[in-house]
């Protein structure tokens, strides 16, 4: 599989040059770069013997038929969108590796008791509209219709963006997959953490995906001249936001298993000689247990209220995305573990702190994930990296997993 793994790496390099930005990798939902990425990956799917289509929201799907016309379907894949200034492996590796697995079958003219459908999800990251999993939610039938009214930074509504992309906002509900036709979903993905590297392992099997809450916290004060307003008379919204950011960090440090992040901040009107009248802060809270995550979110909202009251500010909290913790299929994880043991010195099970499309797909079919070692645990960063040998092991594991599924079908 070394040649196939090398081909995967070459294709990842090619795909990484398709970007909304000229100087960094940024590929957002329903963007021109996503259009080009879908076209390229569709070519690769067809070369591997698949029939391709793009659904109403922009998901790319490649279908490889089974031995019978009415065969059920095993889904493989990940997402093709990225964060801003992204690494090239996040999402893309899972899609291209899945294509390589189908190509392996096609070259041997092998048909299985089930069909395989490779999915390149249109939106997992949620960067453009601040709501994740638009692609997998569409296939799972859980797309939230009111999200079509959301607008991006340029004022373009999601509804209009989907139309411009060639999709159909009015037909999203018809893109839902039928659970009774599915036998499972497998997603291969870089770990995005340091555990596999620490354990000196190429791959590991995921047990569960942590729950996540994303919100925006707005502090609202009063603008004033930076030179003429005394310090004790100021209602500085940015200072309130800054205090809140540190409060988020301090609280998360003392809660086992909790991670909380304020990754974006914006001050308005945004002039160096004007006291900020408004400050907007993003908030991301995650934990493997939903009750702990939800309680933490309530505590952080109360901390924001206390800061606002003390500083004579108003505050607003708007939840943009909430996903419950999701356990992976024990049966599929066990089969995946058996495949791992054929190619790895020992089997490691580990949870995912990051969200993945597998969390949404688990709502309609048994789902599993294979993590692949990434250097220094870095992800969502241009330095994101995976080694050829680890990709080869992952490819061997997924190929064996597919064969095990076929024998048990």
PyMOL commands that set and color helices and strands:
alter all, ss='L'
color gray80, all
select helices_A, chain A and resi 2-15+32-47+92-107+134-140+145-149+158-165+169-175+179-181+195-199+231-233+237-253+290-310+330-341+357-361+375-377+388-408
alter helices_A, ss='H'
color red, helices_A
select strands_A, chain A and resi 51-54+60-64+73-79+115-121+182-190+203-209+211-220+224-225+259-261+265-268+274-275+278-287+314-323+326-327+349-352+367-372
alter strands_A, ss='S'
color yellow, strands_A
deselect
rebuild
show_as cartoon
